[in-house]
């Protein structure tokens, strides 16, 4: 599975809109949609922010594992 599908699935599972996630990331809905479609490469800062937001590892988002592992010790709020 590619990261584009993973970030879309995570967003939908959290019942969030692209606009809500874009606001969290400090970007536009259009730019976030481009990450989900694969039209733009996702910057590392966005990957890190999404890991923190969804409390999953970068390995999960990038498709290296299918295990959603919470980040130990991180207290991030949705």
Gaussian input, Z-matrix of N, CA and C with variables (Angstrom, degrees):
# hf/3-21g

backbone

0 1
 N
 C     1     B1
 C     2     B2     1     A1
 N     3     B3     2     A2     1     D1
 C     4     B4     3     A3     2     D2
 C     5     B5     4     A4     3     D3
 N     6     B6     5     A5     4     D4
 C     7     B7     6     A6     5     D5
 C     8     B8     7     A7     6     D6
 N     9     B9     8     A8     7     D7
 C    10    B10     9     A9     8     D8
 C    11    B11    10    A10     9     D9
 N    12    B12    11    A11    10    D10
 C    13    B13    12    A12    11    D11
 C    14    B14    13    A13    12    D12
 N    15    B15    14    A14    13    D13
 C    16    B16    15    A15    14    D14
 C    17    B17    16    A16    15    D15
 N    18    B18    17    A17    16    D16
 C    19    B19    18    A18    17    D17
 C    20    B20    19    A19    18    D18
 N    21    B21    20    A20    19    D19
 C    22    B22    21    A21    20    D20
 C    23    B23    22    A22    21    D21
 N    24    B24    23    A23    22    D22
 C    25    B25    24    A24    23    D23
 C    26    B26    25    A25    24    D24
 N    27    B27    26    A26    25    D25
 C    28    B28    27    A27    26    D26
 C    29    B29    28    A28    27    D27
 N    30    B30    29    A29    28    D28
 C    31    B31    30    A30    29    D29
 C    32    B32    31    A31    30    D30
 N    33    B33    32    A32    31    D31
 C    34    B34    33    A33    32    D32
 C    35    B35    34    A34    33    D33
 N    36    B36    35    A35    34    D34
 C    37    B37    36    A36    35    D35
 C    38    B38    37    A37    36    D36
 N    39    B39    38    A38    37    D37
 C    40    B40    39    A39    38    D38
 C    41    B41    40    A40    39    D39
 N    42    B42    41    A41    40    D40
 C    43    B43    42    A42    41    D41
 C    44    B44    43    A43    42    D42
 N    45    B45    44    A44    43    D43
 C    46    B46    45    A45    44    D44
 C    47    B47    46    A46    45    D45
 N    48    B48    47    A47    46    D46
 C    49    B49    48    A48    47    D47
 C    50    B50    49    A49    48    D48
 N    51    B51    50    A50    49    D49
 C    52    B52    51    A51    50    D50
 C    53    B53    52    A52    51    D51
 N    54    B54    53    A53    52    D52
 C    55    B55    54    A54    53    D53
 C    56    B56    55    A55    54    D54
 N    57    B57    56    A56    55    D55
 C    58    B58    57    A57    56    D56
 C    59    B59    58    A58    57    D57
 N    60    B60    59    A59    58    D58
 C    61    B61    60    A60    59    D59
 C    62    B62    61    A61    60    D60
 N    63    B63    62    A62    61    D61
 C    64    B64    63    A63    62    D62
 C    65    B65    64    A64    63    D63
 N    66    B66    65    A65    64    D64
 C    67    B67    66    A66    65    D65
 C    68    B68    67    A67    66    D66
 N    69    B69    68    A68    67    D67
 C    70    B70    69    A69    68    D68
 C    71    B71    70    A70    69    D69
 N    72    B72    71    A71    70    D70
 C    73    B73    72    A72    71    D71
 C    74    B74    73    A73    72    D72
 N    75    B75    74    A74    73    D73
 C    76    B76    75    A75    74    D74
 C    77    B77    76    A76    75    D75
 N    78    B78    77    A77    76    D76
 C    79    B79    78    A78    77    D77
 C    80    B80    79    A79    78    D78
 N    81    B81    80    A80    79    D79
 C    82    B82    81    A81    80    D80
 C    83    B83    82    A82    81    D81
 N    84    B84    83    A83    82    D82
 C    85    B85    84    A84    83    D83
 C    86    B86    85    A85    84    D84
 N    87    B87    86    A86    85    D85
 C    88    B88    87    A87    86    D86
 C    89    B89    88    A88    87    D87
 N    90    B90    89    A89    88    D88
 C    91    B91    90    A90    89    D89
 C    92    B92    91    A91    90    D90
 N    93    B93    92    A92    91    D91
 C    94    B94    93    A93    92    D92
 C    95    B95    94    A94    93    D93
 N    96    B96    95    A95    94    D94
 C    97    B97    96    A96    95    D95
 C    98    B98    97    A97    96    D96
 N    99    B99    98    A98    97    D97
 C   100   B100    99    A99    98    D98
 C   101   B101   100   A100    99    D99
 N   102   B102   101   A101   100   D100
 C   103   B103   102   A102   101   D101
 C   104   B104   103   A103   102   D102
 N   105   B105   104   A104   103   D103
 C   106   B106   105   A105   104   D104
 C   107   B107   106   A106   105   D105
 N   108   B108   107   A107   106   D106
 C   109   B109   108   A108   107   D107
 C   110   B110   109   A109   108   D108
 N   111   B111   110   A110   109   D109
 C   112   B112   111   A111   110   D110
 C   113   B113   112   A112   111   D111
 N   114   B114   113   A113   112   D112
 C   115   B115   114   A114   113   D113
 C   116   B116   115   A115   114   D114
 N   117   B117   116   A116   115   D115
 C   118   B118   117   A117   116   D116
 C   119   B119   118   A118   117   D117
 N   120   B120   119   A119   118   D118
 C   121   B121   120   A120   119   D119
 C   122   B122   121   A121   120   D120
 N   123   B123   122   A122   121   D121
 C   124   B124   123   A123   122   D122
 C   125   B125   124   A124   123   D123
 N   126   B126   125   A125   124   D124
 C   127   B127   126   A126   125   D125
 C   128   B128   127   A127   126   D126
 N   129   B129   128   A128   127   D127
 C   130   B130   129   A129   128   D128
 C   131   B131   130   A130   129   D129
 N   132   B132   131   A131   130   D130
 C   133   B133   132   A132   131   D131
 C   134   B134   133   A133   132   D132
 N   135   B135   134   A134   133   D133
 C   136   B136   135   A135   134   D134
 C   137   B137   136   A136   135   D135
 N   138   B138   137   A137   136   D136
 C   139   B139   138   A138   137   D137
 C   140   B140   139   A139   138   D138
 N   141   B141   140   A140   139   D139
 C   142   B142   141   A141   140   D140
 C   143   B143   142   A142   141   D141
 N   144   B144   143   A143   142   D142
 C   145   B145   144   A144   143   D143
 C   146   B146   145   A145   144   D144
 N   147   B147   146   A146   145   D145
 C   148   B148   147   A147   146   D146
 C   149   B149   148   A148   147   D147
 N   150   B150   149   A149   148   D148
 C   151   B151   150   A150   149   D149
 C   152   B152   151   A151   150   D150
 N   153   B153   152   A152   151   D151
 C   154   B154   153   A153   152   D152
 C   155   B155   154   A154   153   D153
 N   156   B156   155   A155   154   D154
 C   157   B157   156   A156   155   D155
 C   158   B158   157   A157   156   D156
 N   159   B159   158   A158   157   D157
 C   160   B160   159   A159   158   D158
 C   161   B161   160   A160   159   D159
 N   162   B162   161   A161   160   D160
 C   163   B163   162   A162   161   D161
 C   164   B164   163   A163   162   D162
 N   165   B165   164   A164   163   D163
 C   166   B166   165   A165   164   D164
 C   167   B167   166   A166   165   D165
 N   168   B168   167   A167   166   D166
 C   169   B169   168   A168   167   D167
 C   170   B170   169   A169   168   D168
 N   171   B171   170   A170   169   D169
 C   172   B172   171   A171   170   D170
 C   173   B173   172   A172   171   D171
 N   174   B174   173   A173   172   D172
 C   175   B175   174   A174   173   D173
 C   176   B176   175   A175   174   D174
 N   177   B177   176   A176   175   D175
 C   178   B178   177   A177   176   D176
 C   179   B179   178   A178   177   D177
 N   180   B180   179   A179   178   D178
 C   181   B181   180   A180   179   D179
 C   182   B182   181   A181   180   D180
 N   183   B183   182   A182   181   D181
 C   184   B184   183   A183   182   D182
 C   185   B185   184   A184   183   D183
 N   186   B186   185   A185   184   D184
 C   187   B187   186   A186   185   D185
 C   188   B188   187   A187   186   D186
 N   189   B189   188   A188   187   D187
 C   190   B190   189   A189   188   D188
 C   191   B191   190   A190   189   D189
 N   192   B192   191   A191   190   D190
 C   193   B193   192   A192   191   D191
 C   194   B194   193   A193   192   D192
 N   195   B195   194   A194   193   D193
 C   196   B196   195   A195   194   D194
 C   197   B197   196   A196   195   D195
 N   198   B198   197   A197   196   D196
 C   199   B199   198   A198   197   D197
 C   200   B200   199   A199   198   D198
 N   201   B201   200   A200   199   D199
 C   202   B202   201   A201   200   D200
 C   203   B203   202   A202   201   D201
 N   204   B204   203   A203   202   D202
 C   205   B205   204   A204   203   D203
 C   206   B206   205   A205   204   D204
 N   207   B207   206   A206   205   D205
 C   208   B208   207   A207   206   D206
 C   209   B209   208   A208   207   D207
 N   210   B210   209   A209   208   D208
 C   211   B211   210   A210   209   D209
 C   212   B212   211   A211   210   D210
 N   213   B213   212   A212   211   D211
 C   214   B214   213   A213   212   D212
 C   215   B215   214   A214   213   D213
 N   216   B216   215   A215   214   D214
 C   217   B217   216   A216   215   D215
 C   218   B218   217   A217   216   D216
 N   219   B219   218   A218   217   D217
 C   220   B220   219   A219   218   D218
 C   221   B221   220   A220   219   D219
 N   222   B222   221   A221   220   D220
 C   223   B223   222   A222   221   D221
 C   224   B224   223   A223   222   D222
 N   225   B225   224   A224   223   D223
 C   226   B226   225   A225   224   D224
 C   227   B227   226   A226   225   D225
 N   228   B228   227   A227   226   D226
 C   229   B229   228   A228   227   D227
 C   230   B230   229   A229   228   D228
 N   231   B231   230   A230   229   D229
 C   232   B232   231   A231   230   D230
 C   233   B233   232   A232   231   D231

   B1=1.4582
   B2=1.5314
   B3=1.3129
   B4=1.4621
   B5=1.5279
   B6=1.3286
   B7=1.4700
   B8=1.5118
   B9=1.3254
   B10=1.4578
   B11=1.5346
   B12=1.3077
   B13=1.4660
   B14=1.5241
   B15=1.3452
   B16=1.4664
   B17=1.5180
   B18=1.3337
   B19=1.4676
   B20=1.5222
   B21=1.3110
   B22=1.4663
   B23=1.5285
   B24=1.3363
   B25=1.4694
   B26=1.5285
   B27=1.3323
   B28=1.4616
   B29=1.5264
   B30=1.3207
   B31=1.4606
   B32=1.5197
   B33=1.3299
   B34=1.4657
   B35=1.5217
   B36=1.3388
   B37=1.4699
   B38=1.5279
   B39=1.3260
   B40=1.4660
   B41=1.5312
   B42=1.3464
   B43=1.4643
   B44=1.5262
   B45=1.3253
   B46=1.4590
   B47=1.5214
   B48=1.3214
   B49=1.4597
   B50=1.5278
   B51=1.3187
   B52=1.4612
   B53=1.5236
   B54=1.3092
   B55=1.4640
   B56=1.5225
   B57=1.3283
   B58=1.4614
   B59=1.5305
   B60=1.3141
   B61=1.4646
   B62=1.5254
   B63=1.3109
   B64=1.4644
   B65=1.5313
   B66=1.3209
   B67=1.4664
   B68=1.5224
   B69=1.3246
   B70=1.4661
   B71=1.5306
   B72=1.3296
   B73=1.4636
   B74=1.5266
   B75=1.3301
   B76=1.4539
   B77=1.5206
   B78=1.3234
   B79=1.4581
   B80=1.5264
   B81=1.2996
   B82=1.4598
   B83=1.5281
   B84=1.3235
   B85=1.4677
   B86=1.5200
   B87=1.3326
   B88=1.4653
   B89=1.5254
   B90=1.3261
   B91=1.4614
   B92=1.5215
   B93=1.3476
   B94=1.4616
   B95=1.5309
   B96=1.3167
   B97=1.4674
   B98=1.5207
   B99=1.3308
   B100=1.4640
   B101=1.5292
   B102=1.3333
   B103=1.4717
   B104=1.5226
   B105=1.3214
   B106=1.4726
   B107=1.5241
   B108=1.3135
   B109=1.4710
   B110=1.5207
   B111=1.3287
   B112=1.4589
   B113=1.5100
   B114=1.3378
   B115=1.4645
   B116=1.5317
   B117=1.3281
   B118=1.4634
   B119=1.5176
   B120=1.3317
   B121=1.4605
   B122=1.5264
   B123=1.3141
   B124=1.4558
   B125=1.5342
   B126=1.3324
   B127=1.4667
   B128=1.5276
   B129=1.3103
   B130=1.4663
   B131=1.5220
   B132=1.3401
   B133=1.4729
   B134=1.5227
   B135=1.3357
   B136=1.4634
   B137=1.5292
   B138=1.3255
   B139=1.4690
   B140=1.5234
   B141=1.3115
   B142=1.4651
   B143=1.5284
   B144=1.3146
   B145=1.4670
   B146=1.5248
   B147=1.3422
   B148=1.4659
   B149=1.5284
   B150=1.3203
   B151=1.4733
   B152=1.5255
   B153=1.3203
   B154=1.4525
   B155=1.5284
   B156=1.3086
   B157=1.4627
   B158=1.5222
   B159=1.3346
   B160=1.4675
   B161=1.5277
   B162=1.3128
   B163=1.4647
   B164=1.5262
   B165=1.3154
   B166=1.4677
   B167=1.5192
   B168=1.3194
   B169=1.4552
   B170=1.5281
   B171=1.3203
   B172=1.4640
   B173=1.5263
   B174=1.3274
   B175=1.4720
   B176=1.5207
   B177=1.3211
   B178=1.4615
   B179=1.5278
   B180=1.3104
   B181=1.4674
   B182=1.5248
   B183=1.3228
   B184=1.4643
   B185=1.5284
   B186=1.3270
   B187=1.4545
   B188=1.5176
   B189=1.3364
   B190=1.4619
   B191=1.5203
   B192=1.3260
   B193=1.4556
   B194=1.5198
   B195=1.3083
   B196=1.4588
   B197=1.5221
   B198=1.3190
   B199=1.4560
   B200=1.5177
   B201=1.3330
   B202=1.4652
   B203=1.5160
   B204=1.2872
   B205=1.4586
   B206=1.5200
   B207=1.3063
   B208=1.4576
   B209=1.5225
   B210=1.2994
   B211=1.4489
   B212=1.5209
   B213=1.3341
   B214=1.4595
   B215=1.5260
   B216=1.3194
   B217=1.4470
   B218=1.5081
   B219=1.3087
   B220=1.4649
   B221=1.5212
   B222=1.2976
   B223=1.4604
   B224=1.5206
   B225=1.3125
   B226=1.4562
   B227=1.5057
   B228=1.2999
   B229=1.4593
   B230=1.5136
   B231=1.3136
   B232=1.4541
   B233=1.5020
   A1=108.40
   A2=116.45
   A3=119.85
   A4=111.09
   A5=114.65
   A6=118.15
   A7=112.15
   A8=117.51
   A9=119.18
   A10=110.92
   A11=116.06
   A12=120.24
   A13=110.91
   A14=116.19
   A15=119.47
   A16=111.71
   A17=117.52
   A18=117.70
   A19=110.86
   A20=116.60
   A21=118.82
   A22=110.04
   A23=116.69
   A24=120.49
   A25=111.18
   A26=116.36
   A27=119.75
   A28=110.83
   A29=116.28
   A30=120.50
   A31=111.25
   A32=116.11
   A33=119.72
   A34=111.60
   A35=117.42
   A36=120.59
   A37=111.73
   A38=116.16
   A39=120.97
   A40=111.95
   A41=116.58
   A42=121.85
   A43=112.51
   A44=115.41
   A45=121.67
   A46=109.53
   A47=115.42
   A48=120.90
   A49=108.95
   A50=114.82
   A51=118.85
   A52=110.14
   A53=116.82
   A54=120.97
   A55=111.41
   A56=117.67
   A57=121.15
   A58=111.03
   A59=116.80
   A60=119.86
   A61=109.81
   A62=117.13
   A63=120.78
   A64=110.76
   A65=117.13
   A66=120.70
   A67=110.69
   A68=116.81
   A69=121.00
   A70=110.67
   A71=115.86
   A72=121.08
   A73=113.19
   A74=117.01
   A75=120.44
   A76=112.78
   A77=115.63
   A78=120.81
   A79=109.00
   A80=116.16
   A81=120.00
   A82=110.68
   A83=115.14
   A84=120.09
   A85=109.87
   A86=116.45
   A87=120.89
   A88=111.33
   A89=117.47
   A90=120.79
   A91=110.56
   A92=116.75
   A93=118.40
   A94=110.61
   A95=117.59
   A96=121.21
   A97=110.55
   A98=116.89
   A99=120.66
   A100=111.31
   A101=117.54
   A102=120.11
   A103=109.92
   A104=117.00
   A105=120.53
   A106=111.79
   A107=117.76
   A108=121.20
   A109=112.75
   A110=116.75
   A111=119.89
   A112=113.07
   A113=117.15
   A114=120.95
   A115=110.67
   A116=117.26
   A117=123.51
   A118=108.35
   A119=115.77
   A120=119.90
   A121=108.66
   A122=115.42
   A123=120.69
   A124=109.27
   A125=117.84
   A126=119.89
   A127=111.85
   A128=115.54
   A129=121.41
   A130=111.19
   A131=117.95
   A132=120.05
   A133=110.85
   A134=117.16
   A135=121.61
   A136=109.40
   A137=117.03
   A138=120.55
   A139=110.32
   A140=116.63
   A141=120.61
   A142=110.56
   A143=116.62
   A144=120.38
   A145=111.49
   A146=117.32
   A147=120.31
   A148=111.27
   A149=117.31
   A150=120.30
   A151=110.03
   A152=116.31
   A153=120.61
   A154=111.09
   A155=116.44
   A156=120.99
   A157=111.90
   A158=115.59
   A159=120.20
   A160=112.85
   A161=116.92
   A162=123.69
   A163=111.23
   A164=114.56
   A165=122.35
   A166=108.11
   A167=115.42
   A168=119.63
   A169=110.82
   A170=115.47
   A171=120.79
   A172=109.81
   A173=117.11
   A174=120.39
   A175=110.98
   A176=117.23
   A177=120.25
   A178=110.52
   A179=117.09
   A180=119.94
   A181=110.74
   A182=117.22
   A183=120.99
   A184=113.54
   A185=116.83
   A186=120.37
   A187=115.18
   A188=117.36
   A189=120.18
   A190=112.07
   A191=116.33
   A192=121.51
   A193=108.18
   A194=115.87
   A195=121.03
   A196=111.37
   A197=116.38
   A198=121.97
   A199=109.60
   A200=115.13
   A201=119.39
   A202=106.75
   A203=117.04
   A204=120.51
   A205=109.29
   A206=118.24
   A207=118.85
   A208=109.61
   A209=115.88
   A210=120.14
   A211=108.43
   A212=117.69
   A213=119.73
   A214=112.07
   A215=114.90
   A216=120.14
   A217=115.83
   A218=118.95
   A219=120.85
   A220=109.55
   A221=115.34
   A222=121.41
   A223=109.62
   A224=116.65
   A225=120.92
   A226=109.38
   A227=115.71
   A228=121.27
   A229=110.78
   A230=114.97
   A231=121.18
   A232=110.28
   D1=138.64
   D2=179.81
   D3=-89.14
   D4=164.24
   D5=-175.71
   D6=-66.40
   D7=-28.23
   D8=179.49
   D9=-60.89
   D10=-44.53
   D11=178.54
   D12=-67.43
   D13=-38.27
   D14=-179.71
   D15=-63.03
   D16=-44.86
   D17=-177.34
   D18=-70.59
   D19=-30.31
   D20=175.81
   D21=-68.73
   D22=-46.21
   D23=179.42
   D24=-60.37
   D25=-44.14
   D26=178.92
   D27=-60.06
   D28=-44.06
   D29=179.67
   D30=-62.39
   D31=-47.68
   D32=-178.63
   D33=-65.91
   D34=-39.46
   D35=177.85
   D36=-62.69
   D37=-29.84
   D38=178.77
   D39=-87.57
   D40=3.27
   D41=-178.37
   D42=54.22
   D43=44.36
   D44=178.08
   D45=-112.20
   D46=153.93
   D47=175.84
   D48=-93.43
   D49=164.27
   D50=174.57
   D51=-59.99
   D52=-37.32
   D53=179.72
   D54=-62.20
   D55=-42.81
   D56=179.89
   D57=-63.44
   D58=-43.14
   D59=-179.94
   D60=-69.04
   D61=-40.78
   D62=178.10
   D63=-59.61
   D64=-41.97
   D65=178.03
   D66=-61.50
   D67=-43.55
   D68=177.41
   D69=-59.22
   D70=-40.18
   D71=-177.94
   D72=-80.36
   D73=-12.23
   D74=-178.21
   D75=75.04
   D76=33.80
   D77=178.72
   D78=-132.23
   D79=-178.13
   D80=179.56
   D81=-88.65
   D82=159.20
   D83=175.75
   D84=-61.06
   D85=-38.06
   D86=-179.79
   D87=-61.14
   D88=-44.84
   D89=179.67
   D90=-66.32
   D91=-42.74
   D92=178.80
   D93=-62.29
   D94=-41.44
   D95=177.78
   D96=-59.51
   D97=-35.38
   D98=178.17
   D99=-66.01
   D100=-34.04
   D101=174.99
   D102=-65.40
   D103=-45.08
   D104=-179.10
   D105=-64.52
   D106=-34.40
   D107=179.51
   D108=-82.21
   D109=-16.65
   D110=-176.55
   D111=84.32
   D112=11.80
   D113=178.51
   D114=-73.07
   D115=-28.10
   D116=174.66
   D117=-126.87
   D118=143.12
   D119=172.96
   D120=-69.50
   D121=141.77
   D122=-179.99
   D123=-81.68
   D124=123.36
   D125=178.14
   D126=-65.56
   D127=153.62
   D128=179.50
   D129=-56.63
   D130=-39.45
   D131=-179.43
   D132=-61.53
   D133=-33.69
   D134=177.98
   D135=-71.72
   D136=-42.57
   D137=176.97
   D138=-57.27
   D139=-47.28
   D140=-179.30
   D141=-62.04
   D142=-45.32
   D143=-179.64
   D144=-61.97
   D145=-40.52
   D146=179.11
   D147=-68.04
   D148=-37.52
   D149=175.62
   D150=-60.05
   D151=-43.41
   D152=179.73
   D153=-67.25
   D154=-43.37
   D155=-177.74
   D156=-62.80
   D157=-48.69
   D158=-177.17
   D159=-89.10
   D160=-5.84
   D161=-178.82
   D162=54.79
   D163=52.35
   D164=175.10
   D165=-129.29
   D166=165.13
   D167=179.05
   D168=-81.39
   D169=157.50
   D170=173.79
   D171=-62.38
   D172=-34.15
   D173=177.25
   D174=-58.30
   D175=-37.75
   D176=178.62
   D177=-67.33
   D178=-50.66
   D179=-179.30
   D180=-60.16
   D181=-40.12
   D182=-177.40
   D183=-78.90
   D184=-6.91
   D185=175.49
   D186=87.18
   D187=14.32
   D188=178.64
   D189=-80.60
   D190=-17.74
   D191=176.90
   D192=-145.59
   D193=155.85
   D194=176.13
   D195=-102.33
   D196=5.54
   D197=-179.64
   D198=-95.15
   D199=121.54
   D200=174.87
   D201=-81.41
   D202=106.99
   D203=179.39
   D204=-105.86
   D205=120.86
   D206=175.32
   D207=-61.49
   D208=149.47
   D209=177.11
   D210=-78.39
   D211=117.58
   D212=-176.91
   D213=-64.99
   D214=134.59
   D215=175.69
   D216=82.40
   D217=-5.36
   D218=-179.94
   D219=-92.44
   D220=133.04
   D221=-179.47
   D222=-118.16
   D223=70.66
   D224=-178.69
   D225=-98.34
   D226=143.42
   D227=-178.14
   D228=-107.22
   D229=143.17
   D230=177.99
   D231=-83.52

